[in-house]
């Protein structure tokens, strides 16, 4: 890996600026090595992978990445997937687009390519970014659908298995933009050993090697920490019965703030 690469996992809430200053996408290219970046685009979540792949390829090329390739995987264990696995070491950054997280995981989840991608990301050997569906798939437990506008209850969220890049968290994207606080709280009530991370549009949570989350973008990152929860009725209520969740900790972080995953504390920006 180039010494210019600042390895990390970038979890983008979707709706990132693709036209004006492109702050988040520019940060991904810079993290991946700038003019030396060798980027792979994974558009498998999309029903129109050719179109979405070409859009990001043009953007990253305009941002002066050294090399940009599209890895268009449409079948599990296809020749494209096998070739991507064989060539994965040549990339410094991998970008997973939006679409449908169930489609993404169905096509690449636990394939040799995805396993190696996960290992490289966790060892700090590549920069891995995902937006929208690509963000939702980062955890082991993945939100695959649900509602909004209701209080937390068991039927407001559907869960599946994600890619396990960040197994200690559950991600929700387009967060405040689509009023998804209740469904992330419900997911965390079901898996209280995890930390919930809700990411607004045009906002990224950057998971760095020192186990901190750095926030960049125009929105916020919401951290839901159930570590000190004192009471929950999640185990026995059914249907749309509202949940009781006592002493659930919630932090709202904007650009410049950080969160320490091990210490479970927010870090205020330096003024």
C-alpha positions in Angstrom: 0.0 0.0 0.0 1.2 3.5 -0.8 2.5 5.5 2.2 0.1 8.2 1.1 -2.9 6.0 1.8 -4.6 6.7 5.1 -6.4 3.4 5.6 -9.9 3.5 7.1 -13.5 2.6 6.5 -15.8 5.4 5.2 -19.5 4.9 5.9 -21.5 7.4 3.9 -25.1 8.1 4.6 -26.1 8.5 0.9 -26.9 11.5 -1.1 -23.3 12.7 -1.1 -22.6 15.8 -3.2 -21.5 14.6 -6.7 -21.6 17.9 -8.5 -20.2 20.9 -6.5 -17.4 20.6 -4.0 -17.7 16.8 -3.8 -16.2 17.0 -0.3 -16.8 13.4 0.8 -15.8 11.8 -2.5 -12.7 14.0 -2.7 -11.8 12.8 0.9 -12.2 9.2 -0.3 -9.8 9.7 -3.2 -7.3 11.6 -0.9 -7.5 8.8 1.7 -6.9 6.2 -1.0 -3.7 8.0 -2.2 -4.7 11.0 -4.3 -3.1 10.9 -7.7 -1.6 7.5 -6.8 -5.0 6.1 -5.8 -6.1 2.8 -7.5 -9.8 2.6 -7.0 -12.3 -0.2 -7.6 -16.0 0.7 -7.9 -18.5 -2.1 -6.8 -22.0 -1.2 -8.2 -23.5 -4.5 -7.4 -26.2 -3.0 -5.1 -27.7 -1.1 -8.0 -30.2 -2.4 -10.6 -28.4 -0.3 -13.1 -24.7 -1.1 -12.3 -23.4 0.1 -15.7 -24.9 3.6 -15.2 -24.1 4.1 -11.5 -20.6 2.6 -12.0 -19.9 5.0 -14.9 -21.1 8.0 -12.8 -18.6 7.3 -10.0 -15.8 6.4 -12.5 -16.2 9.8 -14.1 -16.2 11.5 -10.7 -13.1 9.8 -9.4 -11.3 10.3 -12.7 -12.1 14.0 -12.5 -10.8 14.1 -8.9 -7.5 12.8 -10.4 -7.3 9.3 -9.0 -4.5 7.4 -10.7 -6.7 4.5 -11.8 -10.4 3.8 -11.6 -12.0 0.5 -12.5 -15.6 -0.8 -12.3 -16.0 -4.4 -10.9 -19.5 -5.3 -12.2 -20.4 -8.5 -10.3 -23.9 -9.7 -11.3 -23.6 -13.3 -10.3 -22.0 -15.1 -7.3 -18.7 -16.7 -8.2 -18.8 -15.3 -11.7 -15.6 -14.9 -13.7 -15.8 -11.1 -12.8 -15.9 -12.0 -9.1 -13.0 -14.5 -9.4 -10.9 -12.0 -11.3 -11.6 -9.3 -8.8 -10.4 -11.5 -6.0 -7.3 -12.3 -7.9 -6.5 -8.7 -8.5 -7.7 -7.1 -5.3 -4.2 -6.4 -4.0 -3.7 -3.8 -6.8 -6.3 -1.5 -5.3 -5.8 1.1 -2.6 -9.5 2.0 -2.4 -12.8 0.2 -2.9 -16.1 2.1 -3.2 -19.5 0.3 -2.8 -22.4 2.2 -4.3 -26.0 2.6 -3.3 -29.0 0.5 -4.3 -30.3 -2.5 -2.4 -28.2 -3.9 0.4 -29.8 -7.3 0.1 -28.8 -7.4 -3.5 -25.3 -6.4 -2.7 -24.9 -9.0 0.0 -26.6 -11.7 -2.1 -24.1 -11.2 -4.9 -20.8 -10.8 -3.0 -21.4 -11.7 0.7 -18.9 -14.4 1.9 -17.4 -14.8 -1.6 -13.6 -15.1 -1.7 -13.6 -11.5 -3.0 -15.7 -10.1 -0.1 -13.8 -12.1 2.5 -10.5 -10.8 1.3 -11.9 -7.2 1.0 -13.0 -7.5 4.6 -9.7 -8.7 5.8 -7.8 -6.0 4.0 -10.1 -3.3 5.4 -9.8 -4.6 8.9 -6.0 -4.8 8.7 -5.8 -1.3 7.4 -4.5 -2.3 4.0 -7.1 -0.5 1.9 -9.6 2.3 2.2 -13.1 0.9 2.0 -16.1 3.2 1.4 -19.8 2.5 1.1 -22.7 4.8 0.4 -26.4 4.2 1.2 -26.8 0.5 0.6 -23.0 0.1 0.7 -23.0 1.7 4.1 -25.9 -0.4 5.5 -24.0 -3.6 4.6 -20.9 -2.7 6.7 -22.1 -4.4 9.9 -22.6 -8.1 10.6 -26.2 -7.4 11.5 -27.7 -5.3 8.8 -30.9 -3.3 8.5 -32.5 -4.3 5.3 -35.7 -2.4 5.5 -38.4 -1.0 7.7 -40.6 2.0 8.4 -40.4 5.4 10.0 -42.5 7.9 11.9 -43.7 5.4 14.6 -42.3 4.8 18.0 -39.8 2.0 18.4 -41.4 -1.4 18.0 -40.4 -4.8 16.7 -42.1 -4.6 13.3 -40.5 -1.3 12.3 -37.2 -2.9 11.2 -36.2 -5.9 9.2 -32.7 -7.4 9.8 -30.4 -9.6 7.7 -26.7 -10.5 7.6 -24.3 -7.9 6.2 -20.7 -8.0 5.1 -19.2 -7.9 8.6 -16.7 -5.2 7.8 -17.5 -3.4 11.1 -19.1 -6.2 13.1 -19.5 -4.2 16.3 -22.0 -1.7 14.8 -25.4 -1.6 13.1 -25.6 1.2 10.4 -28.6 3.1 9.3 -28.3 5.6 6.4 -30.3 8.6 5.1 -30.9 8.9 8.9 -32.5 12.1 10.0 -33.5 12.8 6.4 -35.9 9.8 6.5 -36.7 9.8 10.2 -35.1 6.5 11.0 -34.2 7.0 14.7 -37.0 4.6 15.8 -35.9 1.7 13.6 -32.2 2.0 14.6 -33.2 2.1 18.3 -35.3 -1.0 17.7 -32.4 -2.8 16.0 -30.1 -2.0 18.9 -32.7 -3.2 21.4 -32.6 -6.6 19.6 -28.8 -6.6 19.6 -27.7 -4.7 22.7 -24.1 -5.8 22.3 -23.8 -3.6 19.2 -23.5 0.2 18.8 -26.0 2.0 16.5 -24.6 4.4 14.0 -27.1 6.6 12.0 -25.6 8.7 9.2 -27.3 11.6 7.5 -27.1 12.3 3.8 -23.9 14.0 2.5 -22.2 12.9 5.7 -19.6 10.3 6.4 -18.5 8.4 9.5 -14.8 7.6 9.0 -13.7 4.6 11.1 -10.0 4.9 11.8 -7.3 2.5 13.0 -7.2 4.1 16.5 -10.9 3.0 17.0 -12.3 6.4 16.6 -15.1 7.6 14.3 -14.5 11.0 12.6 -17.4 12.9 11.2 -17.2 14.8 7.9 -20.0 16.5 5.9 -23.0 18.7 6.1 -25.2 16.5 8.4 -24.7 14.5 11.6 -23.8 11.1 12.8 -26.0 9.7 15.6 -24.5 7.1 17.9 -26.8 4.9 20.0 -25.0 3.2 22.9 -27.0 0.6 24.8 -24.1 -0.3 27.1 -25.7 1.1 30.2 -29.3 0.3 29.4 -31.2 -0.5 32.6 -34.5 -1.9 31.3 -35.9 -3.2 28.0 -39.1 -5.0 27.2 -37.9 -6.1 23.8 -37.7 -9.8 24.7 -41.4 -10.3 25.3 -43.4 -7.6 23.5 -44.8 -8.5 20.0 -46.1 -6.8 16.9 -46.4 -3.0 17.1 -46.3 -2.8 20.9 -44.0 0.2 21.7 -40.7 -0.7 23.3 -39.5 0.4 26.7 -35.8 1.4 26.6 -34.4 3.0 29.7 -31.0 4.7 30.0 -30.2 4.4 26.4 -27.4 6.9 25.5 -27.6 9.0 22.3 -24.9 11.2 20.9 -25.3 13.6 18.0 -22.0 14.4 16.2 -21.4 16.9 13.5 -18.3 17.7 11.4 -15.2 17.9 13.6 -16.5 15.7 16.4 -15.3 12.1 17.0 -16.5 9.1 18.9 -14.2 6.5 20.6 -15.6 3.0 20.0 -13.7 1.4 22.9 -14.1 4.0 25.5 -17.7 4.8 24.2 -17.3 8.5 24.6 -17.7 11.4 22.2 -14.8 13.7 21.6 -15.7 17.4 21.1 -14.1 19.4 18.3 -11.1 21.6 19.1 -12.3 25.2 19.0 
